[in-house]
Amino acid sequence: YGMPFGAVQTGLRLDPTQLFCEGLETTFLGGTVKLDGTLNYRDPAWKTTADLRVARIDLKEFTKTFEPPDVVLTGMVGGTVTMTVSTEGLEALEADMEATEGLTLNRSMVRQILMSQYVNDAVGNKSVQKIIEKVIGDDEQRPFDRAILELGMEDGLIVGIARLESKSLDVTVDISAQPSAILEAIRSSTE
């Protein structure tokens, strides 16, 4: 999908039913990605499992590369992702990511999240809007101390939470998405 990976080093091992990728390591968006995976090439669905560990992925580079709509992030992220895919698509997912260093999210996105959570039934409620504006602040990028992303699979959907934490503001977003929609978003952002 045109993702900017660096040179790849890995060990491969083959047995009568599976291909093992052991210790794959590469650079990605200023950080590192390590992967261990297994491809069952005798299975008609080509079931593949992958365990990824990422460290120091630069969210500013992520924003530049993938251009998520209305989102500008900075900071460094790391964590783990375990997934199973086949010709049928994504079958299992478990992701735990955390960012702490230099973490910011653009003010307009923070405002949009807060407005959708707290002003849903009170559109135009000026006192709530004033409180939100005061908590967000005036800087273009709103700093946070920590962010976590936890994802899993449930009934064929990717579900989980994204949480931003700071001394004066915690923001949590519930996630529920079709895997195909996320894949399409990745494809379109790298074209």
SULQUI-V53766 format. One record per pair of residues at least 24 apart in sequence whose C-alpha atoms are under 10 Angstrom apart, sorted by sequence separation. I is the first residue (numbers start at 1). J is the second residue. D is the distance in whole Angstrom. If there is no record, write none. Layout:
BEGIN
I_J_D + I_J_D
END
This chain:
BEGIN
4_28_6 + 5_29_8 + 6_30_9 + 10_34_9 + 12_36_10 + 14_38_10 + 16_40_9 + 17_41_6 + 18_42_7 + 31_55_6 + 32_56_7 + 33_57_9 + 54_78_5 + 55_79_7 + 75_99_7 + 76_100_7 + 77_101_8 + 111_135_10 + 142_166_10 + 144_168_9 + 145_169_10 + 146_170_10 + 147_171_9 + 148_172_9 + 149_173_10 + 150_174_10 + 151_175_8 + 152_176_10 + 153_177_10 + 158_182_9 + 3_28_8 + 4_29_7 + 5_30_10 + 6_31_10 + 8_33_10 + 9_34_10 + 10_35_9 + 11_36_9 + 12_37_10 + 13_38_10 + 14_39_10 + 15_40_10 + 16_41_9 + 17_42_5 + 18_43_9 + 30_55_9 + 31_56_5 + 32_57_7 + 53_78_7 + 54_79_5 + 55_80_9 + 74_99_10 + 75_100_7 + 76_101_6 + 77_102_10 + 111_136_7 + 144_169_8 + 145_170_10 + 147_172_10 + 150_175_9 + 151_176_9 + 153_178_10 + 3_29_9 + 4_30_10 + 5_31_10 + 6_32_9 + 8_34_10 + 10_36_9 + 12_38_10 + 15_41_10 + 16_42_8 + 17_43_8 + 28_54_9 + 30_56_7 + 31_57_4 + 53_79_6 + 54_80_6 + 75_101_5 + 76_102_7 + 77_103_9 + 107_133_9 + 110_136_7 + 111_137_10 + 143_169_10 + 144_170_9 + 149_175_10 + 153_179_9 + 5_32_9 + 6_33_10 + 25_52_10 + 27_54_9 + 28_55_9 + 29_56_9 + 30_57_6 + 31_58_7 + 52_79_8 + 53_80_5 + 54_81_8 + 74_101_9 + 75_102_4 + 76_103_7 + 144_171_10 + 5_33_9 + 18_46_10 + 20_48_10 + 24_52_9 + 25_53_10 + 26_54_10 + 27_55_10 + 28_56_9 + 29_57_6 + 30_58_6 + 52_80_6 + 53_81_7 + 74_102_6 + 75_103_4 + 108_136_9 + 18_47_10 + 19_48_9 + 20_49_10 + 21_50_9 + 23_52_10 + 25_54_10 + 27_56_10 + 28_57_7 + 29_58_6 + 30_59_9 + 51_80_7 + 52_81_5 + 53_82_9 + 73_102_10 + 74_103_5 + 75_104_7 + 107_136_7 + 18_48_9 + 20_50_10 + 27_57_9 + 28_58_9 + 29_59_8 + 30_60_10 + 51_81_6 + 52_82_6 + 73_103_7 + 74_104_5 + 75_105_9 + 106_136_10 + 107_137_8 + 29_60_9 + 30_61_8 + 50_81_8 + 51_82_4 + 52_83_9 + 73_104_6 + 74_105_7 + 107_138_8 + 110_141_9 + 111_142_10 + 29_61_6 + 30_62_9 + 50_82_6 + 51_83_7 + 72_104_8 + 73_105_5 + 74_106_9 + 107_139_7 + 108_140_8 + 109_141_9 + 110_142_8 + 136_168_9 + 28_61_9 + 29_62_6 + 49_82_7 + 50_83_5 + 51_84_9 + 72_105_6 + 73_106_7 + 106_139_9 + 107_140_5 + 108_141_9 + 109_142_9 + 135_168_7 + 136_169_8 + 28_62_9 + 29_63_10 + 49_83_6 + 50_84_6 + 71_105_7 + 72_106_5 + 106_140_6 + 107_141_5 + 108_142_9 + 135_169_7 + 29_64_10 + 48_83_8 + 49_84_4 + 50_85_8 + 71_106_6 + 72_107_9 + 105_140_9 + 106_141_4 + 107_142_5 + 29_65_9 + 48_84_6 + 49_85_6 + 70_106_8 + 71_107_9 + 72_108_9 + 73_109_10 + 104_140_9 + 105_141_5 + 106_142_6 + 107_143_9 + 47_84_7 + 48_85_5 + 49_86_9 + 71_108_8 + 72_109_8 + 104_141_6 + 105_142_5 + 106_143_9 + 132_169_10 + 47_85_6 + 48_86_6 + 70_108_8 + 71_109_6 + 103_141_9 + 104_142_5 + 105_143_7 + 46_85_8 + 47_86_4 + 48_87_9 + 70_109_7 + 71_110_9 + 103_142_8 + 104_143_4 + 105_144_8 + 45_85_9 + 46_86_5 + 47_87_7 + 59_99_9 + 69_109_10 + 103_143_6 + 104_144_6 + 45_86_5 + 46_87_6 + 47_88_9 + 58_99_10 + 102_143_8 + 103_144_6 + 104_145_9 + 44_86_9 + 45_87_5 + 46_88_9 + 47_89_9 + 48_90_10 + 49_91_10 + 53_95_10 + 55_97_10 + 57_99_9 + 70_112_10 + 102_144_8 + 103_145_7 + 104_146_9 + 43_86_9 + 44_87_8 + 45_88_7 + 47_90_10 + 48_91_10 + 49_92_9 + 50_93_10 + 51_94_10 + 52_95_9 + 53_96_10 + 54_97_9 + 55_98_10 + 56_99_9 + 58_101_10 + 59_102_10 + 60_103_10 + 101_144_9 + 102_145_8 + 103_146_7 + 104_147_9 + 45_89_9 + 47_91_9 + 49_93_10 + 51_95_10 + 53_97_10 + 55_99_10 + 58_102_10 + 59_103_8 + 60_104_9 + 100_144_8 + 101_145_8 + 102_146_9 + 103_147_8 + 31_76_8 + 33_78_9 + 35_80_10 + 37_82_10 + 39_84_10 + 56_101_9 + 59_104_9 + 60_105_10 + 99_144_9 + 100_145_6 + 101_146_8 + 30_76_9 + 31_77_9 + 32_78_9 + 33_79_10 + 34_80_10 + 35_81_9 + 36_82_10 + 37_83_9 + 38_84_9 + 39_85_10 + 40_86_9 + 59_105_10 + 99_145_8 + 100_146_4 + 101_147_10 + 29_76_10 + 31_78_9 + 33_80_10 + 35_82_10 + 37_84_9 + 39_86_9 + 99_146_6 + 100_147_6 + 98_146_7 + 99_147_5 + 100_148_9 + 98_147_6 + 99_148_7 + 97_147_8 + 98_148_5 + 99_149_9 + 97_148_6 + 98_149_6 + 96_148_7 + 97_149_5 + 98_150_9 + 96_149_6 + 97_150_7 + 95_149_7 + 96_150_5 + 97_151_9 + 110_164_10 + 117_171_9 + 95_150_5 + 96_151_7 + 117_172_9 + 94_150_8 + 95_151_5 + 96_152_9 + 114_170_10 + 117_173_9 + 94_151_6 + 95_152_7 + 114_171_8 + 93_151_7 + 94_152_5 + 95_153_10 + 113_171_8 + 114_172_9 + 93_152_5 + 94_153_7 + 105_164_9 + 113_172_9 + 114_173_10 + 92_152_7 + 93_153_6 + 104_164_9 + 113_173_8 + 4_65_8 + 92_153_6 + 93_154_9 + 103_164_9 + 110_171_8 + 3_65_8 + 91_153_8 + 92_154_9 + 103_165_10 + 2_65_10 + 3_66_9 + 90_153_9 + 91_154_10 + 92_156_9 + 93_157_10 + 94_158_9 + 96_160_10 + 98_162_10 + 100_164_10 + 91_156_8 + 92_157_10 + 93_158_8 + 94_159_10 + 95_160_9 + 97_162_9 + 98_163_10 + 99_164_9 + 100_165_10 + 90_156_8 + 91_157_10 + 92_158_9 + 93_159_9 + 94_160_10 + 98_164_10 + 74_141_9 + 89_156_10 + 90_157_9 + 72_140_10 + 73_141_8 + 74_142_10 + 75_143_10 + 90_158_9 + 72_141_8 + 73_142_10 + 74_143_9 + 75_144_10 + 77_146_10 + 79_148_9 + 81_150_10 + 83_152_9 + 73_143_10 + 77_147_9 + 78_148_10 + 79_149_9 + 80_150_10 + 81_151_9 + 82_152_9 + 83_153_10 + 75_146_10 + 77_148_9 + 81_152_10 + 75_147_10 + 77_149_10 + 90_178_10 + 91_179_9 + 90_179_7 + 89_179_8 + 90_180_9 + 89_180_8 + 90_183_10 + 68_185_9 + 68_186_9 + 66_185_9 + 67_186_10 + 66_186_7 + 69_189_10 + 66_187_9 + 67_188_10 + 68_189_7 + 66_188_9 + 67_189_6 + 66_189_5 + 67_190_9 + 65_189_8 + 66_190_6 + 65_190_7 + 66_191_9 + 1_183_10 + 3_186_9 + 2_186_10 + 3_187_10 + 1_186_8 + 2_187_8 + 1_187_6 + 3_189_10 + 4_190_10 + 1_188_9 + 2_189_10 + 3_190_7 + 1_189_9 + 2_190_6 + 1_190_6 + 2_191_8 + 1_191_8
END
